[in-house]
Structures are given as C-alpha cells and as structure tokens.
C-alpha cells in the first residue's frame, strides 16, 4: 500500500472514517432497547477500536479481531446492521493484515 493521505488536521483519513463509524455504532448500540447476551463484548470492543483510532494508526490484525468480535456479539440485531457495515468498511480501508 502507498502512503495514506493526511487531512488538514494531520489525521489519517482512514482513522477519521474509523472513528466516525465506531462512534455511530456506539450511539446506536447505546440507544438499542433490547438486551442480548454479548452486548458487553460489543461495547468493550467498540471502546477498544475507538482507543486504537485515537492513538493513531491501529494494528490491522487487532482491528480485524475486534471487528469479528463485534460482528459475532451483535449478530442478528438487524437494527444495527447498517452501522456495523460502516465499521467493517472503515476497517477495510486499512487493508489486509500482513501474510505470515
């Protein structure tokens, strides 16, 4: 991958996109009235994604792990599907993890 563009605020636009998507999903999850068994896992992993984004360029394997945990935790809550998709798209902006 080439160098990432940097916005006028000197933040990588991929990080900006990730922060925006995570924020939206966190808001929608907080406002969702139904309780489900793995809600805490989703909330914890969204907090971890936000922390990674705030710290700069996150580690791709960790991003993908968090995304999988969030997707598994939210699972069949269709009301959150659009916001979850936005998080997946934002994670995909960082590319694939390096091959071993």
N, C-alpha and C positions, 0 to 999 in steps of 0.2 A: 504494500500500500504506500502511496505517496504521502507527502506531508499534508496534514489537515489544515484547512483554512482557519483563521482565527478572527473572531469578531472584533469590533471596535473596543469591546470591554476586555480584550485579550483572553477570552474564554473560548475554548474549542467549541464550535457549533454543535458537535456531536454531544458534548457534555450538556450544553444548553437544552438540546432536544430531550436527552435522558431526564434531566431534572424536571422539565415541563411534563413529560409523560408520567413520571413517578408521582409527581405532585397531584396530577389529575386522578390517577388510580387511588392514591391515598385518600383524597377527598371523597371519591365515590364509594370506596370501601367503608369509610367512616360513616357515611350517610346511609349505607345499606342497612335496612332494618333487620334482616334475617341473621340469626347466629348460625354458624356452621363450625364443625369440629376443628378445622385447620385455620380459622381466621387469624389467630395469633401468629401462626407461622407466616402467613401472607403479610401481616403488619410488620413483623420483625424483618423480613427480607426486603420489604419496601424501604424501611428505615436504613437497612444496610446499603441498598442501591443509592439512596439519597446521600448517605455519608461518602460513598465512593465517588459520586459525581462531584460533591463539594470539594473533595480533596484533590481533584484534577482528573487526569486520565486514568480510568479504572482498569483493573486487570480483566482481560477478556474472559478467561476461564471462570473467574469469580462472578462476573456479570451473568454469564450463561447459567451457572449453577443457581444463582438467585432467581433468575427468570423461570427455570424449571420448577423450583420450589414454590414460587408464587403461582404459576400455572396449575400445579398439582393441588395447591391449597384452595385456590379459588374454584378450580374445576368447572363445575356445571352451573355456576352462578351467571346466567346469561346476561343479567343486567350489567355486569362488569366486563363483558367480552370486548367491547369497543376500546375501553381504556386499557385493558390488558394487551390488546393488539398493538396499541400505540407504544407501550413499553417494549414489546417484542421488536417492533420496527426500530425503536431508538437503540436497543441493544445491538441489533443487526448492523447499525451504522459503524460500529467498532470493528466489524469484520469477524473472521473466523479465528479461533484460538490457534496458536502455532502447532504444527504437527509434531508428534514425538517420534 
